[in-house]
Amino acid sequence: MRTTNFCLKNLGFILILVFPFCYTVFAQSYIGHAFDNYAGVHGIIYNPANVVGSPLRSDINLISVSAFAGSDYFGINLKDIISSDFDFDFDEDALRFPTNNNHFFAIADVLGPSFMFNMGNKHSIAITTRARGFLNLDHISGNLYESISDGFNLNNDFDFDMEDLNGTIHVFGEIGLSYGRVLMEENTNFIKAGISAKYLFGAGGLFANSPRLSGSYTAFTNSLNTSGNLDYGFSQDFDSDDISFDNVENGLGFDLGLVYEFRPRMLSGEVLGRRHQQYKLKVGVALTDIGSIKYTQAENTAYNLNGTVAASEFDSKDLEQVLEDNYTGQTTIGSHKISLPTTLHLSADYHLRSIFYVGIHGALSAVKSNKPSTNHTLNTFTLAPRIETKLFSLYTPLSLRQYGDVAWGFGLRLGPLTIGSGSILTNILSDNSKTSDVYFGLKIPLYKKVDYENRF
């Protein structure tokens, strides 16, 4: 049977799997590392224009993994998880912040064998392989989630009124071809552009939405009264407990990017140390994940939820079974499109002096959270000071994330190895951290030699 994890019953189980994984070793991916001029293939994820003008002659990614998860409903203390020897009961021990409009989100991103290389001074290409999974559940009543997940409190009546309830799980892979070209290199001005075309293969997804769903729980009768409608569906044979790429559906995706660099040293003839990078200020804009995957044999059921159901039904059945047994629904089978999490990226990187830089990055979802069958990224604003050299980089990003969470992290690049987290310090210091992420990467960087005699 398909699992209905994001539809409340086992969502807590998904998050408890992701959170400890983050703490013991991945929204946004590779937070902090993508600013690095030596990020190579990873820089293309945020802006395909980064494929050209890199200080790397070539970059070969062997394997990279990034994970990101969180909720404005749960709050977790990393010290509590560690002190419990990771025997942490998510439902019992995590702090809770229920509202009538809670959100849950999780991202998994695996960058497989990929490489980029220069074709002369003005052209570069890259080929990337990637597998990704997204979970979004938006505008859900925290009290309703808690009751269905943990059981209804026989001493506690409550009401709920949800607008634009929306949930999507989507798992897919992609093979990307990126091309970048230098458009201008005159005096102090340098402009480059890039595009990534991605062949998508979807493993499938689950989706549910309701424009309005209200109701109440009565403890005396242990009954749940509901009013509204719910569309619920899934792609053929999709099971989020057993992801398989054996029977995939295809689609196309695109990334577009532009970067401007202000290079006063190019006019004066001064070389910045022994590094290829010569800008004082770099500004970038990109639009990523444009596209969708159409599933040809998706099942969708439109439920009429006007009625009353015994709350004890949720004790022995998952949510899908409760819907089938207690409400009327009209089921159709046909094609269904799940869109990618299109995101606008705005960035700026300023060279302070010597090996010191500070970067600013804003990631804004181009998709509204109430759009059905579409994942979306978390809106974030990140300030990331760093130390950068050819063989070593150290960064400590500070992010303001959607739903009011502040995240402070740490990461480093040491030759072929990259590890980090955009939230690890907050997870350690805060008693109620609401997001967590981590990443790890192993690659083979091939550095470019600078021709100092003919550079200017």
Order of alpha helices (4+ residues) and beta strands (2+ residues): alpha-alpha-beta-beta-alpha-alpha-beta-beta-beta-beta-alpha-beta-beta-beta-beta-alpha-beta-beta-alpha-alpha-beta-beta-beta-beta-beta-beta-beta-beta-beta-alpha-beta
